Amino acid sequence: MKKILLIGICSIFLVACSNNNEIVENSNDDQKENTQIVSDMTEITGEIVEIENGRFLVESTTKNLPDGKPYTIWFSTNDIEHLQVGQLVSVWTKAIDESLPAQGSAVKIEIKE
């Protein structure tokens, strides 16, 4: 009987602690509306400092390396034509290769205005 009660309490605890998925909507009127689930992704906000060969380099405005230099990450994407050097963006990715600079694949890109 105690085992059943313990299993029931653990089940309730696990359901209560499950991840809530956040839905982010693209607020850019020029682009078609796009809704994506981004709960298990990393968001990087920063300025685009370089664009080349289907990828763009973002210098974070919120994160620095231990030596105080800005955190930078190359994002690859097929949707590069609307990006420009100097734009402030938020980029979501599922995985980051921690090389220097870091690398990842952009899942969602939001241009800040």
Beta strands, then each sheet from edge to edge (+ up, - down):
strand 1: 23-25
strand 2: 35-37
strand 3: 42-52
strand 4: 55-64
strand 5: 70-76
strand 6: 88-93
strand 7: 96-97
strand 8: 102-105
strand 9: 108-111
sheet 1: 1+ 2-
sheet 2: 7+ 8- 5- 4+ 3- 6+ 9-
end
